[in-house]
Amino acid sequence: MERDGPTALRGAETTARVLVAAGPYRLSGEWWRDAPEDPTAALSPDLTTDPTTDLTRTGSWAREYWDVHASDGAVYRLHRDGRTGRFYLDGYYD
């Protein structure tokens, strides 16, 4: 089984392995701001592309959120940016 989520955390104050990852919880927004590259695309939309899951659109944003239990004992909230694929630490649970 291939693992697509976070596997470790590394930062100035934290280095830990991810023991359990829950997610992804996908959120996106402002997809309606994207202008079609082809003006005729608006007349005949491609129904195979779901704007809520297409992470390559230019005016929108998309994130995958993860709750992870790390080897340091903490539970963190992370998100992966849909454009860059990079993970960011949003916070931790008390």
All heavy atoms as an XYZ file, in Angstrom:
747
protein
N       0.847     -1.188      0.000
C       0.000      0.000      0.000
C       0.888      1.245      0.000
O       1.772      1.389      0.827
C      -0.879     -0.031      1.251
C      -1.810      1.124      1.333
S      -3.036      0.845      2.635
C      -2.664      2.199      3.686
N       0.634      2.134     -0.924
C       1.414      3.361     -1.025
C       0.855      4.401     -0.064
O      -0.343      4.584      0.057
C       1.341      3.898     -2.453
C       2.198      5.113     -2.663
C       2.156      5.569     -4.111
O       2.164      4.704     -4.998
O       2.097      6.778     -4.331
N       1.753      5.095      0.619
C       1.343      6.114      1.578
C       1.548      7.484      0.957
O       2.656      7.840      0.591
C       2.158      5.962      2.857
C       1.696      6.878      3.938
C       2.375      6.536      5.221
N       1.953      7.464      6.238
C       2.342      7.396      7.475
N       3.157      6.437      7.852
N       1.935      8.269      8.349
N       0.476      8.267      0.883
C       0.532      9.561      0.225
C       0.646     10.703      1.230
O       0.951     11.813      0.864
C      -0.721      9.744     -0.632
C      -0.657     10.979     -1.504
O       0.449     11.306     -1.970
O      -1.691     11.608     -1.711
N       0.410     10.450      2.487
C       0.388     11.499      3.491
C       1.754     11.779      4.085
O       2.776     11.267      3.629
N       1.767     12.603      5.126
C       3.022     12.961      5.777
C       3.634     11.760      6.511
O       2.917     10.921      7.055
C       2.607     14.055      6.765
C       1.156     13.804      7.019
C       0.607     13.219      5.768
N       4.951     11.682      6.517
C       5.643     10.578      7.189
C       6.525     11.057      8.337
O       6.872     10.272      9.206
C       6.511      9.793      6.199
O       7.435     10.680      5.583
C       5.646      9.134      5.137
N       6.893     12.335      8.340
C       7.751     12.875      9.399
C       7.578     14.386      9.488
O       7.110     15.027      8.548
C       9.214     12.538      9.121
N       7.949     14.930     10.644
C       7.948     16.378     10.869
C       9.373     16.807     11.164
O      10.085     16.142     11.922
C       7.083     16.748     12.077
C       5.635     16.290     12.056
C       4.993     16.572     13.409
C       4.886     17.003     10.965
N       9.790     17.912     10.574
C      11.118     18.444     10.851
C      11.039     19.955     10.844
O      10.560     20.558      9.882
C      12.119     17.967      9.803
C      13.539     18.402     10.128
C      14.500     17.951      9.086
N      14.091     18.561      7.806
C      14.509     18.156      6.641
N      15.313     17.144      6.520
N      14.112     18.771      5.541
N      11.488     20.557     11.913
C      11.475     22.003     12.012
C      12.480     22.477     13.032
O      13.270     21.684     13.562
N      12.444     23.766     13.329
C      13.397     24.346     14.272
C      13.243     23.756     15.672
O      14.230     23.568     16.381
C      13.216     25.863     14.315
N      12.012     23.445     16.072
C      11.770     22.950     17.422
C      11.221     21.532     17.474
O      11.038     20.983     18.563
C      10.814     23.895     18.151
C      11.369     25.291     18.305
C      10.397     26.206     19.040
O       9.523     25.695     19.759
O      10.528     27.424     18.877
N      10.934     20.933     16.330
C      10.291     19.618     16.314
C      10.904     18.721     15.253
O      11.075     19.140     14.112
C       8.783     19.757     16.013
O       8.194     20.583     16.988
C       8.098     18.418     16.015
N      11.234     17.515     15.655
C      11.608     16.453     14.729
C      10.948     15.186     15.237
O      11.210     14.773     16.360
C      13.136     16.267     14.654
O      13.728     17.488     14.212
C      13.511     15.163     13.691
N      10.082     14.590     14.438
C       9.347     13.407     14.881
C       8.858     12.611     13.681
O       8.667     13.160     12.602
C       8.157     13.820     15.744
N       8.656     11.323     13.892
C       8.046     10.468     12.885
C       6.536     10.511     13.058
O       6.045     10.652     14.166
C       8.510      9.021     13.039
C       9.943      8.795     12.636
C      10.379      7.343     12.815
N      10.289      6.949     14.228
C       9.468      6.019     14.709
N       8.662      5.364     13.906
N       9.442      5.733     15.990
N       5.815     10.377     11.961
C       4.358     10.300     12.020
C       3.982      8.843     12.263
O       4.334      7.963     11.490
C       3.717     10.825     10.721
C       2.225     10.565     10.716
C       4.009     12.308     10.557
N       3.282      8.590     13.389
C       2.850      7.242     13.731
C       1.492      6.920     13.129
O       1.275      5.827     12.610
C       2.798      7.085     15.246
C       4.118      7.366     15.989
C       3.905      7.272     17.483
C       5.204      6.418     15.520
N       0.563      7.885     13.209
C      -0.787      7.712     12.675
C      -1.182      9.009     11.975
O      -0.984     10.090     12.527
C      -1.805      7.409     13.804
C      -3.205      7.278     13.239
C      -1.412      6.157     14.569
N      -1.715      8.886     10.774
C      -2.173     10.068     10.028
C      -3.637      9.869      9.644
O      -3.995      8.851      9.060
C      -1.329     10.274      8.776
N      -4.474     10.833     10.011
C      -5.887     10.822      9.636
C      -6.099     11.899      8.579
O      -5.771     13.055      8.786
C      -6.775     11.088     10.842
N      -6.632     11.514      7.460
C      -6.842     12.454      6.382
C      -6.620     11.761      5.057
O      -6.430     10.546      5.022
N      -6.633     12.462      3.986
C      -6.749     13.915      3.923
C      -8.203     14.383      3.984
O      -9.109     13.679      3.560
C      -6.164     14.241      2.557
C      -6.472     13.044      1.724
C      -6.416     11.862      2.667
N      -8.363     15.568      4.535
C      -9.636     16.283      4.513
C      -9.440     17.405      3.502
O      -8.680     18.328      3.758
C      -9.992     16.839      5.886
C      -9.905     15.794      6.972
C      -8.890     15.828      7.924
C     -10.823     14.762      7.036
C      -8.808     14.868      8.915
C     -10.749     13.802      8.024
C      -9.733     13.855      8.960
O      -9.649     12.896      9.934
N     -10.073     17.297      2.358
C      -9.812     18.232      1.256
C     -10.753     19.425      1.299
O     -11.957     19.267      1.432
C      -9.953     17.503     -0.070
C      -8.867     16.463     -0.252
C      -8.916     15.844     -1.635
N      -7.760     14.993     -1.806
C      -7.809     13.668     -1.736
N      -8.947     13.051     -1.516
N      -6.717     12.951     -1.911
N     -10.157     20.607      1.169
C     -10.906     21.856      1.084
C     -10.391     22.640     -0.113
O      -9.202     22.606     -0.417
C     -10.721     22.700      2.342
C     -11.268     22.129      3.642
C     -10.902     23.044      4.797
C     -12.765     21.979      3.558
N     -11.284     23.362     -0.758
C     -10.886     24.224     -1.865
C     -11.850     25.392     -1.930
O     -12.936     25.349     -1.361
C     -10.883     23.454     -3.189
O     -12.179     22.992     -3.489
N     -11.433     26.419     -2.625
C     -12.296     27.577     -2.742
C     -11.896     28.491     -3.879
O     -10.817     28.380     -4.439
N     -12.796     29.359     -4.190
C     -12.632     30.387     -5.219
C     -12.317     29.820     -6.588
O     -11.700     30.471     -7.420
C     -11.592     31.419     -4.783
C     -11.999     32.127     -3.509
C     -11.131     33.313     -3.162
O     -10.496     33.883     -4.056
O     -11.110     33.667     -1.980
N     -12.774     28.576     -6.856
C     -12.552     27.986     -8.163
C     -13.269     28.754     -9.256
O     -12.889     28.696    -10.413
C     -12.963     26.513     -8.168
C     -14.332     26.263     -7.627
C     -14.646     25.909     -6.349
C     -15.561     26.365     -8.328
N     -15.995     25.781     -6.205
C     -16.593     26.056     -7.412
C     -15.923     26.687     -9.632
C     -17.934     26.058     -7.768
C     -17.255     26.679     -9.977
C     -18.242     26.362     -9.047
N     -14.296     29.487     -8.901
C     -15.052     30.242     -9.894
C     -14.264     31.426    -10.438
O     -14.633     31.989    -11.444
C     -16.371     30.735     -9.287
C     -16.156     31.571     -8.062
C     -15.967     32.918     -8.001
C     -16.092     31.107     -6.714
N     -15.783     33.334     -6.707
C     -15.856     32.223     -5.886
C     -16.195     29.864     -6.114
C     -15.727     32.122     -4.502
C     -16.078     29.773     -4.738
C     -15.851     30.900     -3.955
N     -13.173     31.793     -9.762
C     -12.343     32.905    -10.236
C     -11.443     32.518    -11.400
O     -10.866     33.370    -12.044
C     -11.482     33.446     -9.104
C     -12.277     34.152     -8.054
C     -11.354     34.662     -6.985
N     -12.089     35.480     -6.065
C     -11.716     36.698     -5.699
N     -10.606     37.209     -6.159
N     -12.437     37.384     -4.865
N     -11.290     31.238    -11.628
C     -10.437     30.780    -12.714
C     -11.075     31.087    -14.048
O     -12.216     30.741    -14.299
C     -10.209     29.275    -12.621
C      -9.393     28.900    -11.413
O      -8.630     29.743    -10.934
O      -9.528     27.764    -10.949
N     -10.321     31.732    -14.907
C     -10.792     31.986    -16.268
C     -10.365     30.813    -17.134
O      -9.231     30.366    -17.046
C     -10.183     33.281    -16.794
N     -11.243     30.310    -17.964
C     -10.834     29.223    -18.848
C      -9.765     29.712    -19.819
O      -9.837     30.841    -20.312
C     -12.104     28.829    -19.583
C     -13.114     29.866    -19.275
C     -12.633     30.678    -18.126
N      -8.762     28.877    -20.064
C      -7.705     29.254    -20.997
C      -8.235     29.310    -22.423
O      -7.793     30.099    -23.228
C      -6.548     28.266    -20.894
C      -5.831     28.373    -19.564
C      -4.647     27.442    -19.487
O      -4.126     27.047    -20.542
O      -4.237     27.128    -18.376
N      -9.183     28.455    -22.731
C      -9.790     28.421    -24.051
C     -11.177     29.060    -23.940
O     -12.031     28.554    -23.225
C      -9.900     26.975    -24.514
C     -10.576     26.848    -25.875
O     -10.867     27.884    -26.503
O     -10.798     25.704    -26.289
N     -11.425     30.205    -24.617
C     -12.730     30.868    -24.486
C     -13.911     29.980    -24.866
O     -14.997     30.146    -24.341
C     -12.632     32.061    -25.439
C     -11.198     32.231    -25.751
C     -10.528     30.911    -25.507
N     -13.695     29.001    -25.725
C     -14.794     28.114    -26.102
C     -15.071     27.076    -25.018
O     -16.101     26.414    -25.049
C     -14.493     27.397    -27.427
O     -13.327     26.595    -27.260
C     -14.302     28.401    -28.547
N     -14.172     26.939    -24.036
C     -14.364     25.958    -22.963
C     -15.580     26.316    -22.122
O     -16.240     25.443    -21.580
C     -13.114     25.878    -22.089
N     -15.880     27.601    -22.005
C     -17.049     28.015    -21.230
C     -18.338     27.590    -21.925
O     -19.353     27.365    -21.282
C     -17.033     29.523    -21.023
N     -18.289     27.478    -23.253
C     -19.477     27.074    -23.994
C     -19.702     25.561    -23.940
O     -20.822     25.098    -23.982
C     -19.343     27.515    -25.456
C     -19.179     29.015    -25.664
C     -18.939     29.319    -27.139
C     -20.404     29.753    -25.152
N     -18.609     24.804    -23.855
C     -18.725     23.348    -23.766
C     -17.802     22.858    -22.656
O     -16.684     22.443    -22.910
C     -18.344     22.703    -25.094
O     -17.034     23.067    -25.443
N     -18.246     22.958    -21.400
C     -17.373     22.609    -20.279
C     -16.990     21.138    -20.285
O     -17.751     20.289    -20.726
C     -18.222     22.952    -19.056
C     -19.626     22.902    -19.542
C     -19.589     23.325    -20.972
N     -15.790     20.880    -19.800
C     -15.305     19.507    -19.661
C     -15.875     18.943    -18.367
O     -15.445     19.299    -17.284
C     -13.780     19.503    -19.625
C     -13.212     18.106    -19.465
O     -13.992     17.124    -19.509
O     -11.993     17.999    -19.290
N     -16.846     18.075    -18.473
C     -17.526     17.553    -17.294
C     -16.698     16.513    -16.556
O     -17.081     16.074    -15.481
C     -18.877     16.961    -17.698
C     -19.844     17.963    -18.327
C     -21.126     17.265    -18.736
C     -20.131     19.104    -17.369
N     -15.532     16.142    -17.100
C     -14.684     15.168    -16.410
C     -13.792     15.834    -15.381
O     -13.181     15.165    -14.573
C     -13.804     14.395    -17.405
O     -12.931     15.324    -18.067
C     -14.655     13.658    -18.429
N     -13.690     17.154    -15.401
C     -12.856     17.878    -14.447
C     -13.734     18.463    -13.350
O     -14.595     19.284    -13.617
C     -12.075     19.017    -15.144
O     -11.303     18.452    -16.183
C     -11.183     19.734    -14.167
N     -13.511     18.029    -12.140
C     -14.264     18.524    -10.984
C     -13.502     19.704    -10.393
O     -12.382     19.537     -9.921
C     -14.412     17.415     -9.952
C     -15.225     17.846     -8.745
O     -15.584     19.032     -8.651
O     -15.491     16.989     -7.896
N     -14.047     20.926    -10.418
C     -13.309     22.096     -9.917
C     -12.988     22.013     -8.436
O     -12.104     22.694     -7.963
C     -14.246     23.270    -10.215
C     -15.592     22.661    -10.370
C     -15.376     21.272    -10.875
N     -13.658     21.173     -7.692
C     -13.361     21.075     -6.254
C     -12.183     20.168     -5.967
O     -11.651     20.189     -4.874
C     -14.586     20.575     -5.466
O     -14.903     19.256     -5.917
C     -15.770     21.493     -5.642
N     -11.747     19.373     -6.934
C     -10.606     18.490     -6.702
C      -9.436     18.764     -7.632
O      -8.373     18.185     -7.469
C     -11.014     17.014     -6.864
O     -11.526     16.827     -8.178
C     -12.056     16.617     -5.842
N      -9.602     19.631     -8.622
C      -8.524     19.962     -9.543
C      -7.565     20.919     -8.843
O      -7.881     22.090     -8.640
C      -9.096     20.592    -10.814
C      -8.027     20.906    -11.850
O      -6.855     20.546    -11.613
O      -8.370     21.489    -12.881
N      -6.367     20.436     -8.484
C      -5.425     21.238     -7.706
C      -4.531     22.117     -8.567
O      -3.665     22.806     -8.051
C      -4.551     20.306     -6.851
C      -5.310     19.393     -5.901
C      -4.318     18.539     -5.118
C      -6.174     20.178     -4.937
N      -4.717     22.129     -9.884
C      -3.819     22.877    -10.758
C      -4.413     24.192    -11.240
O      -3.773     24.920    -11.969
C      -3.457     22.031    -11.993
O      -4.657     21.742    -12.714
C      -2.762     20.753    -11.590
N      -5.611     24.505    -10.852
C      -6.266     25.729    -11.327
C      -5.555     26.954    -10.760
O      -5.017     26.913     -9.679
C      -7.734     25.695    -10.968
C      -8.447     24.509    -11.639
C      -9.844     24.370    -11.134
N     -10.669     25.453    -11.595
C     -11.445     25.413    -12.657
N     -11.498     24.330    -13.377
N     -12.168     26.438    -13.004
N      -5.582     28.089    -11.482
C      -4.728     29.216    -11.133
C      -5.326     30.229    -10.168
O      -4.607     30.822     -9.407
C      -4.291     29.955    -12.409
O      -5.474     30.348    -13.116
C      -3.436     29.070    -13.279
N      -6.614     30.494    -10.180
C      -7.187     31.508     -9.307
C      -7.745     30.949     -8.018
O      -8.173     31.682     -7.154
N      -7.732     29.664     -7.890
C      -8.348     29.018     -6.745
C      -7.289     28.601     -5.729
O      -6.102     28.789     -5.932
C      -9.113     27.788     -7.218
O      -8.229     26.885     -7.840
N      -7.760     28.018     -4.646
C      -6.853     27.419     -3.668
C      -7.408     26.051     -3.300
O      -8.601     25.805     -3.395
C      -6.676     28.294     -2.424
C      -7.950     28.596     -1.705
C      -8.777     29.664     -1.911
C      -8.576     27.810     -0.683
N      -9.867     29.583     -1.092
C      -9.765     28.459     -0.308
C      -8.250     26.627     -0.038
C     -10.618     27.964      0.663
C      -9.094     26.140      0.935
C     -10.265     26.806      1.281
N      -6.508     25.164     -2.943
C      -6.904     23.816     -2.542
C      -5.898     23.321     -1.514
O      -4.687     23.531     -1.664
C      -6.939     22.884     -3.738
N      -6.391     22.700     -0.472
C      -5.537     22.155      0.580
C      -6.048     20.797      1.008
O      -7.235     20.525      0.945
C      -5.530     23.069      1.810
C      -4.847     24.376      1.594
C      -4.866     25.180      2.866
N      -4.113     26.411      2.704
C      -4.023     27.337      3.636
N      -4.640     27.175      4.793
N      -3.320     28.417      3.419
N      -5.126     19.975      1.461
C      -5.448     18.711      2.104
C      -4.996     18.816      3.554
O      -3.814     19.053      3.817
C      -4.711     17.552      1.442
C      -5.125     17.292      0.033
C      -4.368     16.129     -0.582
O      -3.307     15.749     -0.066
O      -4.850     15.623     -1.583
N      -5.925     18.676      4.475
C      -5.604     18.757      5.904
C      -5.414     17.368      6.476
O      -6.101     16.419      6.082
C      -6.717     19.485      6.662
C      -6.697     20.971      6.424
C      -7.394     21.528      5.373
C      -5.951     21.816      7.243
C      -7.371     22.892      5.141
C      -5.923     23.178      7.017
C      -6.630     23.703      5.967
O      -6.591     25.051      5.734
N      -4.482     17.242      7.405
C      -4.161     15.987      8.074
C      -4.031     16.229      9.570
O      -3.461     17.233      9.991
C      -2.828     15.441      7.581
C      -2.782     15.112      6.125
C      -2.631     15.988      5.089
C      -2.891     13.835      5.544
N      -2.643     15.321      3.897
C      -2.792     13.983      4.152
C      -3.046     12.552      6.069
C      -2.852     12.921      3.279
C      -3.100     11.488      5.188
C      -3.007     11.679      3.808
N      -4.544     15.310     10.370
C      -4.275     15.268     11.803
C      -3.322     14.098     12.006
O      -3.613     12.976     11.581
C      -5.554     15.052     12.611
C      -6.482     16.248     12.541
O      -5.980     17.384     12.408
O      -7.700     16.061     12.625
N      -2.174     14.369     12.631
C      -1.164     13.322     12.778
C      -0.746     13.177     14.237
O      -0.627     14.155     14.970
C       0.082     13.598     11.904
C      -0.285     13.641     10.433
C       0.798     14.864     12.301
N      -0.553     11.932     14.647
C       0.006     11.623     15.959
C       1.470     11.315     15.725
O       1.810     10.389     14.980
C      -0.711     10.425     16.580
C      -0.154     10.024     17.898
N      -0.192      8.749     18.349
C       0.448     10.748     18.867
C       0.366      8.681     19.537
N       0.771      9.880     19.864
N       2.348     12.100     16.340
C       3.779     11.997     16.081
C       4.488     11.235     17.196
O       3.959     11.050     18.295
C       4.381     13.396     15.933
N       5.711     10.800     16.912
C       6.493     10.020     17.864
C       6.905     10.821     19.100
O       7.310     10.239     20.090
C       7.738      9.441     17.178
O       8.573     10.480     16.700
N       6.755     12.147     19.063
C       7.055     12.955     20.249
C       5.855     13.034     21.193
O       5.899     13.716     22.211
C       7.543     14.351     19.873
C       6.505     15.179     19.142
O       5.385     14.680     18.894
O       6.811     16.339     18.798
N       4.762     12.343     20.851
C       3.576     12.286     21.706
C       2.513     13.320     21.398
O       1.413     13.257     21.933
N       2.802     14.264     20.533
C       1.856     15.340     20.220
C       0.975     14.959     19.031
O       1.318     14.092     18.224
C       2.606     16.627     19.915
N      -0.166     15.646     18.930
C      -1.061     15.509     17.786
C      -1.069     16.861     17.072
O      -1.364     17.896     17.692
C      -2.491     15.110     18.218
C      -3.410     15.029     17.002
C      -2.461     13.784     18.966
N      -0.718     16.842     15.806
C      -0.559     18.069     15.022
C      -1.601     18.143     13.914
O      -2.084     17.130     13.429
C       0.828     18.117     14.369
C       1.968     18.149     15.346
C       2.650     16.996     15.687
C       2.374     19.356     15.915
C       3.716     17.034     16.579
C       3.434     19.403     16.801
C       4.102     18.239     17.124
O       5.149     18.276     18.013
N      -1.886     19.369     13.484
C      -2.711     19.622     12.296
C      -1.764     20.153     11.230
O      -1.072     21.164     11.422
C      -3.797     20.638     12.614
C      -4.575     21.222     11.439
C      -5.363     20.263     10.571
N      -6.395     19.509     11.227
C      -7.695     19.731     11.111
N      -8.123     20.720     10.373
N      -8.547     18.951     11.712
N      -1.724     19.465     10.073
C      -0.896     19.858      8.942
C      -1.786     20.109      7.741
O      -2.912     19.630      7.683
C       0.073     18.728      8.561
C       0.897     18.079      9.633
C       1.656     16.898      9.055
C       1.856     19.069     10.242
N      -1.268     20.852      6.787
C      -1.949     20.922      5.495
C      -0.921     20.874      4.380
O       0.221     21.290      4.555
C      -2.858     22.155      5.372
C      -2.170     23.420      5.019
N      -1.726     24.320      5.956
C      -1.839     23.954      3.812
C      -1.168     25.348      5.351
N      -1.222     25.158      4.056
N      -1.361     20.303      3.250
C      -0.525     20.264      2.056
C      -1.119     21.227      1.051
O      -2.305     21.164      0.723
C      -0.479     18.864      1.459
C       0.347     18.839      0.196
C       0.603     17.499     -0.428
N      -0.335     16.461     -0.108
C      -0.052     15.171     -0.228
N       1.132     14.790     -0.633
N      -0.963     14.277      0.051
N      -0.285     22.136      0.552
C      -0.716     23.093     -0.455
C      -0.929     22.369     -1.778
O      -0.067     21.600     -2.209
C       0.348     24.183     -0.607
C      -0.077     25.257     -1.563
O       0.168     25.090     -2.774
O      -0.660     26.264     -1.118
N      -2.066     22.615     -2.400
C      -2.400     21.944     -3.646
C      -1.535     22.342     -4.824
O      -1.380     21.588     -5.777
N      -0.965     23.527     -4.793
C      -0.121     23.979     -5.907
C       1.298     23.433     -5.815
O       1.862     22.983     -6.785
C      -0.063     25.495     -5.951
C      -1.354     26.156     -6.291
C      -1.131     27.657     -6.503
N      -2.349     28.414     -6.400
C      -3.297     28.396     -7.305
N      -3.194     27.647     -8.351
N      -4.381     29.128     -7.140
N       1.888     23.521     -4.622
C       3.290     23.157     -4.461
C       3.501     21.738     -3.968
O       4.572     21.184     -4.144
C       3.979     24.110     -3.466
O       3.399     23.926     -2.168
C       3.847     25.554     -3.911
N       2.500     21.172     -3.290
C       2.655     19.849     -2.710
C       3.384     19.852     -1.381
O       3.589     18.801     -0.787
N       3.767     21.021     -0.902
C       4.500     21.129      0.368
C       3.545     21.063      1.543
O       2.419     21.541      1.476
C       5.275     22.446      0.434
C       6.404     22.521     -0.576
C       7.234     23.741     -0.382
N       7.842     23.678      0.945
C       8.563     24.643      1.475
N       8.762     25.751      0.808
N       9.068     24.527      2.661
N       4.043     20.485      2.643
C       3.285     20.414      3.884
C       3.635     21.593      4.785
O       4.774     22.057      4.808
C       3.608     19.119      4.641
C       2.884     17.931      4.108
C       3.500     17.082      3.195
C       1.593     17.639      4.519
C       2.829     15.980      2.706
C       0.927     16.533      4.035
C       1.554     15.699      3.125
N       2.632     22.066      5.553
C       2.821     23.156      6.515
C       2.198     22.750      7.838
O       1.133     22.128      7.861
C       2.167     24.438      6.001
C       2.807     24.963      4.739
C       2.336     24.579      3.495
C       3.886     25.827      4.804
C       2.930     25.041      2.336
C       4.491     26.304      3.648
C       4.003     25.903      2.415
O       4.595     26.369      1.271
N       2.819     23.126      8.921
C       2.298     22.859     10.250
C       1.368     24.000     10.640
O       1.759     25.157     10.690
C       3.445     22.764     11.263
C       3.060     22.612     12.724
C       2.326     21.290     12.943
C       4.298     22.664     13.604
N       0.094     23.669     10.889
C      -0.899     24.676     11.274
C      -0.985     24.842     12.784
O      -1.315     25.918     13.261
C      -2.289     24.307     10.743
C      -2.385     24.482      9.242
O      -1.776     25.419      8.714
O      -3.073     23.687      8.605
N      -0.754     23.782     13.526
C      -0.844     23.867     14.979
C      -0.848     22.495     15.603
O      -0.598     21.498     14.945
N      -1.129     22.465     16.896
C      -1.182     21.186     17.605
C      -2.359     21.218     18.571
O      -2.874     22.270     18.922
C       0.123     20.904     18.341
C       0.452     21.883     19.432
C       0.068     21.649     20.747
C       1.133     23.060     19.166
C       0.342     22.554     21.751
C       1.421     23.966     20.156
C       1.031     23.705     21.438
O       1.311     24.607     22.434
N      -2.779     20.028     18.978
C      -3.894     19.895     19.907
C      -3.365     19.756     21.328
O      -2.371     19.078     21.553
C      -4.737     18.659     19.559
C      -5.439     18.769     18.227
C      -4.895     18.177     17.079
C      -6.634     19.449     18.113
C      -5.548     18.279     15.863
C      -7.288     19.547     16.897
C      -6.732     18.958     15.777
O      -7.367     19.053     14.572
N      -4.054     20.397     22.273
C      -3.668     20.291     23.691
C      -4.126     18.968     24.249
O      -5.144     18.463     23.974
C      -4.323     21.386     24.526
C      -3.739     22.752     24.178
O      -2.822     22.814     23.358
O      -4.233     23.735     24.738
